[in-house]
């Protein structure tokens, strides 16, 4: 179950884990996904621009990688 994922399945490695997300969900589902990820990963989730950090600084963290939709695509995807 998602509630047990962080505690039992995810062991913090020495260097960051990078999760690449290919996201084609509408905004309400993106918000739900964000809630699930933040509640599951807790303080292991790095929030910010990882490009500004060294791997040393991100030890033991989880970094999400994805694209932000430009406004034109976001409005088309919502229809």
PDB file of N, CA, C and O in Angstrom:
ATOM      1  N   UNK A   1       0.845  -1.191   0.000  1.00  0.00           N
ATOM      2  CA  UNK A   1       0.000   0.000   0.000  1.00  0.00           C
ATOM      3  C   UNK A   1       0.882   1.244   0.000  1.00  0.00           C
ATOM      4  O   UNK A   1       2.012   1.198   0.486  1.00  0.00           O
ATOM      5  N   UNK A   2       0.381   2.354  -0.538  1.00  0.00           N
ATOM      6  CA  UNK A   2       1.195   3.576  -0.585  1.00  0.00           C
ATOM      7  C   UNK A   2       1.656   4.049   0.780  1.00  0.00           C
ATOM      8  O   UNK A   2       2.743   4.616   0.893  1.00  0.00           O
ATOM      9  N   UNK A   3       0.866   3.832   1.816  1.00  0.00           N
ATOM     10  CA  UNK A   3       1.254   4.305   3.145  1.00  0.00           C
ATOM     11  C   UNK A   3       2.502   3.611   3.659  1.00  0.00           C
ATOM     12  O   UNK A   3       3.251   4.195   4.442  1.00  0.00           O
ATOM     13  N   UNK A   4       2.739   2.387   3.240  1.00  0.00           N
ATOM     14  CA  UNK A   4       3.890   1.619   3.703  1.00  0.00           C
ATOM     15  C   UNK A   4       5.091   1.711   2.773  1.00  0.00           C
ATOM     16  O   UNK A   4       6.173   1.233   3.112  1.00  0.00           O
ATOM     17  N   UNK A   5       4.915   2.315   1.616  1.00  0.00           N
ATOM     18  CA  UNK A   5       5.981   2.323   0.621  1.00  0.00           C
ATOM     19  C   UNK A   5       7.267   2.943   1.142  1.00  0.00           C
ATOM     20  O   UNK A   5       8.327   2.321   1.063  1.00  0.00           O
ATOM     21  N   UNK A   6       7.192   4.156   1.670  1.00  0.00           N
ATOM     22  CA  UNK A   6       8.392   4.859   2.115  1.00  0.00           C
ATOM     23  C   UNK A   6       9.112   4.146   3.236  1.00  0.00           C
ATOM     24  O   UNK A   6      10.342   4.097   3.253  1.00  0.00           O
ATOM     25  N   UNK A   7       8.374   3.601   4.159  1.00  0.00           N
ATOM     26  CA  UNK A   7       8.978   2.978   5.333  1.00  0.00           C
ATOM     27  C   UNK A   7       9.590   1.619   5.019  1.00  0.00           C
ATOM     28  O   UNK A   7      10.648   1.287   5.554  1.00  0.00           O
ATOM     29  N   UNK A   8       8.953   0.829   4.169  1.00  0.00           N
ATOM     30  CA  UNK A   8       9.395  -0.546   3.959  1.00  0.00           C
ATOM     31  C   UNK A   8      10.154  -0.781   2.659  1.00  0.00           C
ATOM     32  O   UNK A   8      11.068  -1.605   2.619  1.00  0.00           O
ATOM     33  N   UNK A   9       9.789  -0.071   1.601  1.00  0.00           N
ATOM     34  CA  UNK A   9      10.345  -0.375   0.296  1.00  0.00           C
ATOM     35  C   UNK A   9      11.496   0.525  -0.111  1.00  0.00           C
ATOM     36  O   UNK A   9      12.397   0.090  -0.828  1.00  0.00           O
ATOM     37  N   UNK A  10      11.481   1.750   0.329  1.00  0.00           N
ATOM     38  CA  UNK A  10      12.468   2.715  -0.140  1.00  0.00           C
ATOM     39  C   UNK A  10      13.563   2.885   0.902  1.00  0.00           C
ATOM     40  O   UNK A  10      13.362   3.514   1.940  1.00  0.00           O
ATOM     41  N   UNK A  11      14.692   2.328   0.612  1.00  0.00           N
ATOM     42  CA  UNK A  11      15.860   2.493   1.473  1.00  0.00           C
ATOM     43  C   UNK A  11      16.729   3.574   0.837  1.00  0.00           C
ATOM     44  O   UNK A  11      17.048   3.505  -0.350  1.00  0.00           O
ATOM     45  N   UNK A  12      17.099   4.548   1.615  1.00  0.00           N
ATOM     46  CA  UNK A  12      17.856   5.675   1.090  1.00  0.00           C
ATOM     47  C   UNK A  12      19.242   5.223   0.646  1.00  0.00           C
ATOM     48  O   UNK A  12      20.054   4.800   1.469  1.00  0.00           O
ATOM     49  N   UNK A  13      19.511   5.312  -0.647  1.00  0.00           N
ATOM     50  CA  UNK A  13      20.851   4.988  -1.134  1.00  0.00           C
ATOM     51  C   UNK A  13      21.800   6.135  -0.806  1.00  0.00           C
ATOM     52  O   UNK A  13      21.390   7.190  -0.321  1.00  0.00           O
ATOM     53  N   UNK A  14      23.062   5.903  -1.081  1.00  0.00           N
ATOM     54  CA  UNK A  14      24.036   6.951  -0.803  1.00  0.00           C
ATOM     55  C   UNK A  14      23.768   8.195  -1.649  1.00  0.00           C
ATOM     56  O   UNK A  14      23.802   9.315  -1.139  1.00  0.00           O
ATOM     57  N   UNK A  15      23.502   7.999  -2.943  1.00  0.00           N
ATOM     58  CA  UNK A  15      23.254   9.135  -3.837  1.00  0.00           C
ATOM     59  C   UNK A  15      21.777   9.209  -4.191  1.00  0.00           C
ATOM     60  O   UNK A  15      21.038   8.258  -3.937  1.00  0.00           O
ATOM     61  N   UNK A  16      21.331  10.320  -4.773  1.00  0.00           N
ATOM     62  CA  UNK A  16      19.892  10.497  -5.005  1.00  0.00           C
ATOM     63  C   UNK A  16      19.311   9.485  -5.992  1.00  0.00           C
ATOM     64  O   UNK A  16      19.983   9.007  -6.906  1.00  0.00           O
ATOM     65  N   UNK A  17      18.046   9.185  -5.767  1.00  0.00           N
ATOM     66  CA  UNK A  17      17.258   8.401  -6.715  1.00  0.00           C
ATOM     67  C   UNK A  17      16.533   9.415  -7.579  1.00  0.00           C
ATOM     68  O   UNK A  17      15.923  10.349  -7.058  1.00  0.00           O
ATOM     69  N   UNK A  18      16.592   9.242  -8.896  1.00  0.00           N
ATOM     70  CA  UNK A  18      15.917  10.157  -9.810  1.00  0.00           C
ATOM     71  C   UNK A  18      14.780   9.397 -10.471  1.00  0.00           C
ATOM     72  O   UNK A  18      14.998   8.374 -11.120  1.00  0.00           O
ATOM     73  N   UNK A  19      13.568   9.904 -10.302  1.00  0.00           N
ATOM     74  CA  UNK A  19      12.386   9.309 -10.914  1.00  0.00           C
ATOM     75  C   UNK A  19      11.940  10.223 -12.038  1.00  0.00           C
ATOM     76  O   UNK A  19      11.636  11.394 -11.814  1.00  0.00           O
ATOM     77  N   UNK A  20      11.902   9.682 -13.250  1.00  0.00           N
ATOM     78  CA  UNK A  20      11.475  10.450 -14.416  1.00  0.00           C
ATOM     79  C   UNK A  20      10.003  10.156 -14.678  1.00  0.00           C
ATOM     80  O   UNK A  20       9.619   8.999 -14.853  1.00  0.00           O
ATOM     81  N   UNK A  21       9.184  11.195 -14.704  1.00  0.00           N
ATOM     82  CA  UNK A  21       7.745  11.035 -14.883  1.00  0.00           C
ATOM     83  C   UNK A  21       7.330  11.588 -16.241  1.00  0.00           C
ATOM     84  O   UNK A  21       7.591  12.747 -16.563  1.00  0.00           O
ATOM     85  N   UNK A  22       6.681  10.738 -17.028  1.00  0.00           N
ATOM     86  CA  UNK A  22       6.076  11.151 -18.297  1.00  0.00           C
ATOM     87  C   UNK A  22       4.604  11.395 -17.984  1.00  0.00           C
ATOM     88  O   UNK A  22       3.830  10.446 -17.860  1.00  0.00           O
ATOM     89  N   UNK A  23       4.221  12.639 -17.859  1.00  0.00           N
ATOM     90  CA  UNK A  23       2.922  13.001 -17.315  1.00  0.00           C
ATOM     91  C   UNK A  23       2.011  13.579 -18.391  1.00  0.00           C
ATOM     92  O   UNK A  23       2.321  14.605 -18.997  1.00  0.00           O
ATOM     93  N   UNK A  24       0.892  12.912 -18.619  1.00  0.00           N
ATOM     94  CA  UNK A  24      -0.112  13.416 -19.564  1.00  0.00           C
ATOM     95  C   UNK A  24      -1.465  13.531 -18.886  1.00  0.00           C
ATOM     96  O   UNK A  24      -2.504  13.434 -19.538  1.00  0.00           O
ATOM     97  N   UNK A  25      -1.452  13.736 -17.586  1.00  0.00           N
ATOM     98  CA  UNK A  25      -2.684  13.806 -16.793  1.00  0.00           C
ATOM     99  C   UNK A  25      -3.224  15.230 -16.747  1.00  0.00           C
ATOM    100  O   UNK A  25      -2.454  16.188 -16.811  1.00  0.00           O
ATOM    101  N   UNK A  26      -4.549  15.375 -16.636  1.00  0.00           N
ATOM    102  CA  UNK A  26      -5.110  16.707 -16.413  1.00  0.00           C
ATOM    103  C   UNK A  26      -4.720  17.217 -15.028  1.00  0.00           C
ATOM    104  O   UNK A  26      -4.331  16.441 -14.155  1.00  0.00           O
ATOM    105  N   UNK A  27      -4.831  18.526 -14.841  1.00  0.00           N
ATOM    106  CA  UNK A  27      -4.367  19.161 -13.606  1.00  0.00           C
ATOM    107  C   UNK A  27      -4.911  18.516 -12.323  1.00  0.00           C
ATOM    108  O   UNK A  27      -4.135  18.325 -11.387  1.00  0.00           O
ATOM    109  N   UNK A  28      -6.202  18.171 -12.231  1.00  0.00           N
ATOM    110  CA  UNK A  28      -6.668  17.542 -10.979  1.00  0.00           C
ATOM    111  C   UNK A  28      -5.935  16.232 -10.661  1.00  0.00           C
ATOM    112  O   UNK A  28      -5.658  15.940  -9.498  1.00  0.00           O
ATOM    113  N   UNK A  29      -5.628  15.457 -11.683  1.00  0.00           N
ATOM    114  CA  UNK A  29      -4.892  14.211 -11.443  1.00  0.00           C
ATOM    115  C   UNK A  29      -3.424  14.478 -11.122  1.00  0.00           C
ATOM    116  O   UNK A  29      -2.812  13.731 -10.359  1.00  0.00           O
ATOM    117  N   UNK A  30      -2.856  15.538 -11.698  1.00  0.00           N
ATOM    118  CA  UNK A  30      -1.487  15.923 -11.350  1.00  0.00           C
ATOM    119  C   UNK A  30      -1.423  16.334  -9.880  1.00  0.00           C
ATOM    120  O   UNK A  30      -0.467  15.995  -9.182  1.00  0.00           O
ATOM    121  N   UNK A  31      -2.429  17.057  -9.412  1.00  0.00           N
ATOM    122  CA  UNK A  31      -2.467  17.460  -8.007  1.00  0.00           C
ATOM    123  C   UNK A  31      -2.584  16.240  -7.101  1.00  0.00           C
ATOM    124  O   UNK A  31      -1.956  16.186  -6.043  1.00  0.00           O
ATOM    125  N   UNK A  32      -3.388  15.263  -7.514  1.00  0.00           N
ATOM    126  CA  UNK A  32      -3.525  14.032  -6.732  1.00  0.00           C
ATOM    127  C   UNK A  32      -2.203  13.269  -6.697  1.00  0.00           C
ATOM    128  O   UNK A  32      -1.800  12.760  -5.651  1.00  0.00           O
ATOM    129  N   UNK A  33      -1.530  13.194  -7.850  1.00  0.00           N
ATOM    130  CA  UNK A  33      -0.236  12.521  -7.923  1.00  0.00           C
ATOM    131  C   UNK A  33       0.777  13.232  -7.016  1.00  0.00           C
ATOM    132  O   UNK A  33       1.553  12.574  -6.323  1.00  0.00           O
ATOM    133  N   UNK A  34       0.772  14.549  -7.018  1.00  0.00           N
ATOM    134  CA  UNK A  34       1.687  15.313  -6.162  1.00  0.00           C
ATOM    135  C   UNK A  34       1.412  15.025  -4.692  1.00  0.00           C
ATOM    136  O   UNK A  34       2.342  14.873  -3.900  1.00  0.00           O
ATOM    137  N   UNK A  35       0.132  14.951  -4.329  1.00  0.00           N
ATOM    138  CA  UNK A  35      -0.222  14.644  -2.945  1.00  0.00           C
ATOM    139  C   UNK A  35       0.270  13.246  -2.549  1.00  0.00           C
ATOM    140  O   UNK A  35       0.830  13.067  -1.468  1.00  0.00           O
ATOM    141  N   UNK A  36       0.065  12.278  -3.409  1.00  0.00           N
ATOM    142  CA  UNK A  36       0.508  10.904  -3.118  1.00  0.00           C
ATOM    143  C   UNK A  36       2.026  10.849  -2.978  1.00  0.00           C
ATOM    144  O   UNK A  36       2.541  10.228  -2.049  1.00  0.00           O
ATOM    145  N   UNK A  37       2.738  11.491  -3.888  1.00  0.00           N
ATOM    146  CA  UNK A  37       4.206  11.463  -3.830  1.00  0.00           C
ATOM    147  C   UNK A  37       4.733  12.164  -2.582  1.00  0.00           C
ATOM    148  O   UNK A  37       5.640  11.655  -1.923  1.00  0.00           O
ATOM    149  N   UNK A  38       4.175  13.320  -2.255  1.00  0.00           N
ATOM    150  CA  UNK A  38       4.670  14.039  -1.076  1.00  0.00           C
ATOM    151  C   UNK A  38       4.325  13.313   0.216  1.00  0.00           C
ATOM    152  O   UNK A  38       5.135  13.282   1.143  1.00  0.00           O
ATOM    153  N   UNK A  39       3.134  12.730   0.289  1.00  0.00           N
ATOM    154  CA  UNK A  39       2.774  12.021   1.518  1.00  0.00           C
ATOM    155  C   UNK A  39       3.531  10.702   1.644  1.00  0.00           C
ATOM    156  O   UNK A  39       3.817  10.262   2.757  1.00  0.00           O
ATOM    157  N   UNK A  40       3.857  10.071   0.529  1.00  0.00           N
ATOM    158  CA  UNK A  40       4.574   8.798   0.561  1.00  0.00           C
ATOM    159  C   UNK A  40       6.057   8.995   0.828  1.00  0.00           C
ATOM    160  O   UNK A  40       6.644   8.292   1.650  1.00  0.00           O
ATOM    161  N   UNK A  41       6.664   9.953   0.134  1.00  0.00           N
ATOM    162  CA  UNK A  41       8.116  10.136   0.229  1.00  0.00           C
ATOM    163  C   UNK A  41       8.530  11.058   1.372  1.00  0.00           C
ATOM    164  O   UNK A  41       9.659  10.974   1.858  1.00  0.00           O
ATOM    165  N   UNK A  42       7.635  11.926   1.801  1.00  0.00           N
ATOM    166  CA  UNK A  42       7.918  12.806   2.928  1.00  0.00           C
ATOM    167  C   UNK A  42       9.166  13.645   2.728  1.00  0.00           C
ATOM    168  O   UNK A  42       9.353  14.253   1.674  1.00  0.00           O
ATOM    169  N   UNK A  43      10.026  13.675   3.752  1.00  0.00           N
ATOM    170  CA  UNK A  43      11.212  14.536   3.692  1.00  0.00           C
ATOM    171  C   UNK A  43      12.318  13.984   2.793  1.00  0.00           C
ATOM    172  O   UNK A  43      13.337  14.646   2.598  1.00  0.00           O
ATOM    173  N   UNK A  44      12.132  12.787   2.245  1.00  0.00           N
ATOM    174  CA  UNK A  44      13.102  12.264   1.279  1.00  0.00           C
ATOM    175  C   UNK A  44      12.950  12.941  -0.092  1.00  0.00           C
ATOM    176  O   UNK A  44      13.883  12.955  -0.894  1.00  0.00           O
ATOM    177  N   UNK A  45      11.757  13.501  -0.346  1.00  0.00           N
ATOM    178  CA  UNK A  45      11.483  14.148  -1.627  1.00  0.00           C
ATOM    179  C   UNK A  45      12.170  15.505  -1.673  1.00  0.00           C
ATOM    180  O   UNK A  45      11.940  16.353  -0.811  1.00  0.00           O
ATOM    181  N   UNK A  46      13.012  15.709  -2.682  1.00  0.00           N
ATOM    182  CA  UNK A  46      13.680  17.003  -2.869  1.00  0.00           C
ATOM    183  C   UNK A  46      12.744  17.908  -3.645  1.00  0.00           C
ATOM    184  O   UNK A  46      12.253  17.534  -4.710  1.00  0.00           O
ATOM    185  N   UNK A  47      12.497  19.084  -3.122  1.00  0.00           N
ATOM    186  CA  UNK A  47      11.657  20.074  -3.792  1.00  0.00           C
ATOM    187  C   UNK A  47      12.546  21.254  -4.138  1.00  0.00           C
ATOM    188  O   UNK A  47      13.081  21.915  -3.249  1.00  0.00           O
ATOM    189  N   UNK A  48      12.704  21.520  -5.419  1.00  0.00           N
ATOM    190  CA  UNK A  48      13.556  22.606  -5.882  1.00  0.00           C
ATOM    191  C   UNK A  48      14.150  22.233  -7.225  1.00  0.00           C
ATOM    192  O   UNK A  48      13.742  21.247  -7.838  1.00  0.00           O
ATOM    193  N   UNK A  49      15.093  23.005  -7.675  1.00  0.00           N
ATOM    194  CA  UNK A  49      15.764  22.734  -8.946  1.00  0.00           C
ATOM    195  C   UNK A  49      17.028  21.941  -8.657  1.00  0.00           C
ATOM    196  O   UNK A  49      18.021  22.495  -8.185  1.00  0.00           O
ATOM    197  N   UNK A  50      16.989  20.650  -8.941  1.00  0.00           N
ATOM    198  CA  UNK A  50      18.130  19.780  -8.642  1.00  0.00           C
ATOM    199  C   UNK A  50      19.363  20.157  -9.453  1.00  0.00           C
ATOM    200  O   UNK A  50      20.481  19.799  -9.085  1.00  0.00           O
ATOM    201  N   UNK A  51      19.168  20.876 -10.553  1.00  0.00           N
ATOM    202  CA  UNK A  51      20.312  21.306 -11.359  1.00  0.00           C
ATOM    203  C   UNK A  51      21.208  22.255 -10.565  1.00  0.00           C
ATOM    204  O   UNK A  51      22.389  22.411 -10.875  1.00  0.00           O
ATOM    205  N   UNK A  52      20.636  22.887  -9.536  1.00  0.00           N
ATOM    206  CA  UNK A  52      21.398  23.817  -8.699  1.00  0.00           C
ATOM    207  C   UNK A  52      22.159  23.108  -7.580  1.00  0.00           C
ATOM    208  O   UNK A  52      22.918  23.745  -6.849  1.00  0.00           O
ATOM    209  N   UNK A  53      21.962  21.800  -7.440  1.00  0.00           N
ATOM    210  CA  UNK A  53      22.559  21.050  -6.338  1.00  0.00           C
ATOM    211  C   UNK A  53      23.550  20.015  -6.858  1.00  0.00           C
ATOM    212  O   UNK A  53      23.433  19.534  -7.985  1.00  0.00           O
ATOM    213  N   UNK A  54      24.516  19.684  -6.028  1.00  0.00           N
ATOM    214  CA  UNK A  54      25.462  18.626  -6.376  1.00  0.00           C
ATOM    215  C   UNK A  54      24.897  17.290  -5.912  1.00  0.00           C
ATOM    216  O   UNK A  54      24.057  17.259  -5.012  1.00  0.00           O
ATOM    217  N   UNK A  55      25.346  16.174  -6.514  1.00  0.00           N
ATOM    218  CA  UNK A  55      24.918  14.859  -6.028  1.00  0.00           C
ATOM    219  C   UNK A  55      25.226  14.679  -4.539  1.00  0.00           C
ATOM    220  O   UNK A  55      24.474  14.017  -3.824  1.00  0.00           O
ATOM    221  N   UNK A  56      26.310  15.258  -4.082  1.00  0.00           N
ATOM    222  CA  UNK A  56      26.672  15.186  -2.658  1.00  0.00           C
ATOM    223  C   UNK A  56      25.577  15.801  -1.798  1.00  0.00           C
ATOM    224  O   UNK A  56      25.211  15.242  -0.764  1.00  0.00           O
ATOM    225  N   UNK A  57      25.048  16.959  -2.223  1.00  0.00           N
ATOM    226  CA  UNK A  57      24.028  17.662  -1.456  1.00  0.00           C
ATOM    227  C   UNK A  57      22.688  16.930  -1.477  1.00  0.00           C
ATOM    228  O   UNK A  57      21.851  17.141  -0.599  1.00  0.00           O
ATOM    229  N   UNK A  58      22.481  16.069  -2.479  1.00  0.00           N
ATOM    230  CA  UNK A  58      21.214  15.359  -2.628  1.00  0.00           C
ATOM    231  C   UNK A  58      21.262  13.928  -2.104  1.00  0.00           C
ATOM    232  O   UNK A  58      20.340  13.150  -2.348  1.00  0.00           O
ATOM    233  N   UNK A  59      22.316  13.575  -1.394  1.00  0.00           N
ATOM    234  CA  UNK A  59      22.432  12.215  -0.855  1.00  0.00           C
ATOM    235  C   UNK A  59      21.191  11.847  -0.050  1.00  0.00           C
ATOM    236  O   UNK A  59      20.709  12.625   0.772  1.00  0.00           O
ATOM    237  N   UNK A  60      20.681  10.629  -0.310  1.00  0.00           N
ATOM    238  CA  UNK A  60      19.542  10.127   0.435  1.00  0.00           C
ATOM    239  C   UNK A  60      18.199  10.730   0.059  1.00  0.00           C
ATOM    240  O   UNK A  60      17.206  10.498   0.749  1.00  0.00           O
ATOM    241  N   UNK A  61      18.150  11.491  -1.012  1.00  0.00           N
ATOM    242  CA  UNK A  61      16.913  12.167  -1.425  1.00  0.00           C
ATOM    243  C   UNK A  61      16.357  11.527  -2.688  1.00  0.00           C
ATOM    244  O   UNK A  61      17.049  10.773  -3.373  1.00  0.00           O
ATOM    245  N   UNK A  62      15.094  11.836  -2.989  1.00  0.00           N
ATOM    246  CA  UNK A  62      14.431  11.412  -4.216  1.00  0.00           C
ATOM    247  C   UNK A  62      14.139  12.674  -5.020  1.00  0.00           C
ATOM    248  O   UNK A  62      13.554  13.627  -4.507  1.00  0.00           O
ATOM    249  N   UNK A  63      14.554  12.669  -6.284  1.00  0.00           N
ATOM    250  CA  UNK A  63      14.361  13.808  -7.179  1.00  0.00           C
ATOM    251  C   UNK A  63      13.390  13.382  -8.273  1.00  0.00           C
ATOM    252  O   UNK A  63      13.600  12.359  -8.925  1.00  0.00           O
ATOM    253  N   UNK A  64      12.336  14.154  -8.478  1.00  0.00           N
ATOM    254  CA  UNK A  64      11.405  13.894  -9.573  1.00  0.00           C
ATOM    255  C   UNK A  64      11.826  14.708 -10.778  1.00  0.00           C
ATOM    256  O   UNK A  64      12.125  15.897 -10.665  1.00  0.00           O
ATOM    257  N   UNK A  65      11.848  14.064 -11.925  1.00  0.00           N
ATOM    258  CA  UNK A  65      12.222  14.738 -13.168  1.00  0.00           C
ATOM    259  C   UNK A  65      11.010  14.705 -14.089  1.00  0.00           C
ATOM    260  O   UNK A  65      10.421  13.644 -14.300  1.00  0.00           O
ATOM    261  N   UNK A  66      10.638  15.836 -14.631  1.00  0.00           N
ATOM    262  CA  UNK A  66       9.515  15.904 -15.556  1.00  0.00           C
ATOM    263  C   UNK A  66       9.491  17.244 -16.245  1.00  0.00           C
ATOM    264  O   UNK A  66      10.268  18.139 -15.915  1.00  0.00           O
ATOM    265  N   UNK A  67       8.594  17.379 -17.205  1.00  0.00           N
ATOM    266  CA  UNK A  67       8.453  18.635 -17.929  1.00  0.00           C
ATOM    267  C   UNK A  67       7.277  19.412 -17.389  1.00  0.00           C
ATOM    268  O   UNK A  67       6.262  18.840 -16.990  1.00  0.00           O
ATOM    269  N   UNK A  68       7.423  20.721 -17.381  1.00  0.00           N
ATOM    270  CA  UNK A  68       6.288  21.589 -17.106  1.00  0.00           C
ATOM    271  C   UNK A  68       5.631  21.874 -18.447  1.00  0.00           C
ATOM    272  O   UNK A  68       6.314  22.121 -19.441  1.00  0.00           O
ATOM    273  N   UNK A  69       4.302  21.839 -18.471  1.00  0.00           N
ATOM    274  CA  UNK A  69       3.592  22.140 -19.710  1.00  0.00           C
ATOM    275  C   UNK A  69       3.618  23.634 -19.971  1.00  0.00           C
ATOM    276  O   UNK A  69       3.470  24.436 -19.049  1.00  0.00           O
ATOM    277  N   UNK A  70       3.808  24.008 -21.240  1.00  0.00           N
ATOM    278  CA  UNK A  70       3.677  25.426 -21.549  1.00  0.00           C
ATOM    279  C   UNK A  70       2.185  25.762 -21.548  1.00  0.00           C
ATOM    280  O   UNK A  70       1.363  24.863 -21.729  1.00  0.00           O
ATOM    281  N   UNK A  71       1.815  27.015 -21.352  1.00  0.00           N
ATOM    282  CA  UNK A  71       0.397  27.384 -21.212  1.00  0.00           C
ATOM    283  C   UNK A  71      -0.462  26.957 -22.404  1.00  0.00           C
ATOM    284  O   UNK A  71      -1.612  26.564 -22.208  1.00  0.00           O
ATOM    285  N   UNK A  72       0.055  27.022 -23.623  1.00  0.00           N
ATOM    286  CA  UNK A  72      -0.729  26.651 -24.797  1.00  0.00           C
ATOM    287  C   UNK A  72      -1.061  25.165 -24.762  1.00  0.00           C
ATOM    288  O   UNK A  72      -2.214  24.785 -24.970  1.00  0.00           O
ATOM    289  N   UNK A  73      -0.068  24.321 -24.501  1.00  0.00           N
ATOM    290  CA  UNK A  73      -0.309  22.880 -24.455  1.00  0.00           C
ATOM    291  C   UNK A  73      -1.236  22.530 -23.304  1.00  0.00           C
ATOM    292  O   UNK A  73      -2.108  21.675 -23.456  1.00  0.00           O
ATOM    293  N   UNK A  74      -1.066  23.168 -22.168  1.00  0.00           N
ATOM    294  CA  UNK A  74      -1.897  22.875 -21.001  1.00  0.00           C
ATOM    295  C   UNK A  74      -3.364  23.178 -21.297  1.00  0.00           C
ATOM    296  O   UNK A  74      -4.245  22.422 -20.888  1.00  0.00           O
ATOM    297  N   UNK A  75      -3.637  24.288 -22.012  1.00  0.00           N
ATOM    298  CA  UNK A  75      -5.026  24.618 -22.322  1.00  0.00           C
ATOM    299  C   UNK A  75      -5.597  23.662 -23.350  1.00  0.00           C
ATOM    300  O   UNK A  75      -6.789  23.357 -23.290  1.00  0.00           O
ATOM    301  N   UNK A  76      -4.803  23.176 -24.290  1.00  0.00           N
ATOM    302  CA  UNK A  76      -5.266  22.197 -25.276  1.00  0.00           C
ATOM    303  C   UNK A  76      -5.512  20.849 -24.622  1.00  0.00           C
ATOM    304  O   UNK A  76      -6.488  20.174 -24.951  1.00  0.00           O
ATOM    305  N   UNK A  77      -4.650  20.448 -23.707  1.00  0.00           N
ATOM    306  CA  UNK A  77      -4.771  19.145 -23.043  1.00  0.00           C
ATOM    307  C   UNK A  77      -6.004  19.107 -22.154  1.00  0.00           C
ATOM    308  O   UNK A  77      -6.563  18.037 -21.918  1.00  0.00           O
ATOM    309  N   UNK A  78      -6.434  20.266 -21.656  1.00  0.00           N
ATOM    310  CA  UNK A  78      -7.593  20.310 -20.769  1.00  0.00           C
ATOM    311  C   UNK A  78      -8.895  20.111 -21.537  1.00  0.00           C
ATOM    312  O   UNK A  78      -9.912  19.758 -20.938  1.00  0.00           O
ATOM    313  N   UNK A  79      -8.883  20.331 -22.857  1.00  0.00           N
ATOM    314  CA  UNK A  79     -10.114  20.206 -23.661  1.00  0.00           C
ATOM    315  C   UNK A  79     -10.341  18.824 -24.176  1.00  0.00           C
ATOM    316  O   UNK A  79     -11.331  18.576 -24.863  1.00  0.00           O
TER     317      UNK A  79
END
